[in-house]
């Protein structure tokens, strides 16, 4: 089994890369969310199992985690993150691969698919956002449930006001951050169902240590990325350009992948599949790790039968 941890010099920055699995297996690139969380939680739960049937390539995106940090003078755009992926593919000598984007990583996966369709085999979206405004309003619906438990009627009304408002995507996202701050540790309930968020944090602390440089990198990454107006555009229209088989994995209790976005995905993508994980929120790859491995491995190793309803064994389609 191939197992590699290394730094690649990619477009002026050293980027941390892991490769797990034999060279003859289908290739899968994992793009983490956050923005800026890193790939450590995914490889911790999935690398060894997936590597039996898939060659997994995972990275800490430019400026994040174990990759080289961003300088004050560095710019950061979505284009940078997409072009990094293509350069990594070339440096690793991979002709074609599939791409799995989790949460914010789904935006990068869509952009990559549209820009480099000839390098792509299949797409997987895990609890994706394709539109930050829709995801923010959905998360606020989850926050309402948490505030109702606390009988905090003022915050319930504030969340409802934002959901009903016609503010911009950026303003909605900023309001989400503000309105969920009062939840404190209960904010994590929006993202985890059957796994303690302490497990997630412990995995990163084991590598990065207490909040320090490794954690601060995420703040710098987000600050630079949030300056880009493109991030707050809707990427839903780009789904209509995707001709590759695409699987959407949805945690039953996840708020990020709102129902409007899933419905659009099913209508827009030419070969869409959806698989629901009933015991998960935003992290099926952690909360139902064995089933996640099975679903992903089967999707990547199966021939998609175009029978009018885009069905292949084991995965529900529209």
N, C-alpha and C positions, 0 to 999 in steps of 0.2 A: 504494500500500500504506500502510495506517495504521500509524504507528510512534509510540508515545507513552511517555515516561517522566515520571512525576509523583508528587507526594505528595497523597494524599487524607486529609482530616480525618475520621476514622472513630471514632465513639464515644469521643471525648476524646483520641485519639492520631493523630499523622501517620503514615500507612502508605505505604510505597513500592510503586508499581504500575507495571507495564509492560504495554502492549498492542501486539501485533504481528499484522498481518493486516487485510484489508479488512472493512468492517462487514457485508457481505452473507454472509460465510462463517459456518459453524457456530462458536459460541462455546465455548471451553474454558478453564476455570479450573484452574490448576496449584497444588496444595498440597504444599509441600516437607516433607521429613521432618526427621530430626535426633534428637530434637526440637531445632529451632532452627538448622538449617543455613542457611536462606535459599534463594532460587530461582536464584542466580547460575549454578550449574553447569548447571541445566536450560536456562536461556535461552541460555547460551553454546553449547551443543551442538544445541539444538532450535528456537530461536525463528525463525531465518531460513528454515529448511526447512518447518517446520509452517505458517508464515504464508502459504505459497502455497495452502493448502487449508483452513486453520483460523484463526480469530482467537484467538490465545493471550493470555490474561490471567494474569499471574504477579505474585506479591507476596512481599515479605519479611514474614512474619507479625508481629503486634504485638510490638514490643520487640526485633526481630531485624534484623541487618544494616543496611540503609540506612533502615529505619524508625526512628521515634523510640524511644529506649530506655525501659526500665521504671524507675520510681522505686522507692525502698525501700518506700514506702507503697502501691505498686500491688499489687493482687491479679491473679492470672492463672489462668483456668480454661479447660477445653475449651469451655465455653459461650461465653466471650469470643471465642475464635478462630472458632467457627462463626458467631456473630452478626456478626462483622466481615465475613465472606464475604457474608452476605445484604445488609448495608448497602452494601458495595462494588457488588454487583449493581445495587442501586437507584440509586446515585449515577452509575453508568455507563449507566443507561438500558437495561439488558439485560432482556428479557422472560424468556428461558430460556437456560440454558447447560448444558453437560456439565462434569463435574468429574473431574480426574485427581489421585489422591492417591498419593504415593510414600512407602513405608515408614510412619513414624508419621502422615504425611498421610492415609493410608487411613482411620485412625480418624476424622479430621475429615470426610472425604468421606462416610463412613457416617452419622455424626451429622447432617450437612447433608442427606443424602438422606432420612433419616427425618423430619426436622423440616420440610423445605421441598420436598416431592416435586413440587409444581406448578411449581417453578422449574427443575426438572431434566429433561434430555433423556436422557443416558446417563452411565454411570459407568465409569471406568478405574482399576484398582488396579495400581500397579507395585511388585513385590516387597513386598507389604503385610504389616503386622502388624495383626491384629484382636484379638490376645491376647498381652500382653507376656510372660506366663509361658511360653507355648508357644514364642514366638520366642527367649526367653532360653535355654531348654533346647536348642533346635535350634542356636543359636550355640555353645553349649558342646560340642555334638557336633563342630562345626567346629574348636573350640579343641583338642579331644582330638587331632585329626589333626596340628595344628601342634606340640603338645607331644610327640607320638610321634616327629616328625621330630627333635626336640631330645633324644630319649630321656630326657625328664623324666617318670619314672613316678609320682612323687609328685603332680604336677599333673594327670596323667591320672586318677589315683584320686580326687583332689579334685573334678574336673569330673564324674566318674561319680557320686560321692556326691550332688552337687547335682541331677543329672539324675534320679536315683532317689528323691530326697527329696520330702517332702510339705510343704515350706515354702510360705509365702504367695507370691503374685505379686510383691509388693514385695521380699520377702526374696530371691526367686530372681533378680530383676533386679539387686539390689545385689551378690549373689554373682557374677553374670556380670561386672559391672564389676571386682570384686576379682580374680576368677580369670583374667581375660584381661589384666590389667595386666602380668604377668610376660612376656607375649609380646613386649612392646616394639613395635618397628616391624612385626613379623610379625603383629600384630593386624589390620593392614590386609588381610591375605590372606583374612580372613573376608568382605570386602566387595568386593574387586577380583579379577578373573581375568586379563583380557587388556589391562589398562590400568594404568599405574603410578599409585598413589595420589598421587604427586607432581604429576601433571597436575591432579587435583582441588584440591590445596592451592594450587598456583600460580595457578589461576583466582581464588581468593578473595584471595590475597595481592596480586594486581595491583590489586584494588579497595580492600581493607581495609588493605594494608600489613602489616608484621610484626605478630604477636600484640599487640593493643592494645584499644582500645575496641570495635571491630567484633567481635573474637573474644570479648571479655569479656561482651558482651551475651548470647551463647549460654549462658554459665554462669549468668547471672542468670535467664534465661528458664527453663532447666531446673530450677534450684533452686525457683523459684516453682511451676512446673507439677508437679514431683515431690511437692510438699506435698499435692496433691489426690488423695484416695483413688480417685476415679473413673478416673483414668488407668490404674490397675492392675486394673480390672474387665475381664472378657472382653466384647468387643463382638461376638462371634460370633452370639449370639442375635438381634441387630439385623439380621443379613443376611436373615433370614426375612421382614423387612418390605419388602425392596427388590423392587419390581416392574419397575424400569427395566432395560433391557439393560445388562449389566455385563461388562466385559472384564478379566480378570486376566492381567497380564504377569509372567512368572516367569523370572528368570535361572537357568539350569541349576545354577550353582554358588552360588546365593544361599542363605544359611542363615536369613534373617529370615522369609521366607514358608515356614513349615514345611509338610510334606505333610498333617498333620492339618488345618491351616487351609484348605488348598486343597480337600481333600475336603469339608469343611464348606461352603465357598463353593459348590461344585458342587451339593450337595444342597439348600442353603437358598435360594439366589437363584433367582428364577423364570426368568430368561433369562441363564444364565451362559455365558461363553466364556473359554477359557484359551489363551494363546499362550506357548510356551516359547522362550527365546533361548539357544541352545546355546553361545554364546561369551561369555556374561555371568555375572557374579555379581550384586551388589546394584544395579548401575547400568546396566541395558540402554540407557537414554537416552544414556549416554556410550559404553559399550563396543561397542554395535551401533547407532550413531546413525541410519544411513540406514534400516535395517530398522525401527527403532522408529518413525521418522517415517512410513513407509509403512503400518505396521500401525495406528497411531493415526489417521492421516488416513482410511484406508479404513473403519475402524470408525465414525468419526463421520459419514462421508459416505454410508454404505450403509444400505439398508433391511434391518432384521433380519427374516429369514424364519422365522416360527414354524411349523416343520414337524414339531414333536415332538422334534427333537434340537437345536433352537436353533442352526442352522447358518447362517452366511453366508460367502460366498467369502473365503478367505484366512485365516480364523481357526478354530482347532480348538475344538470344543465338547465337552460331556460326551456 
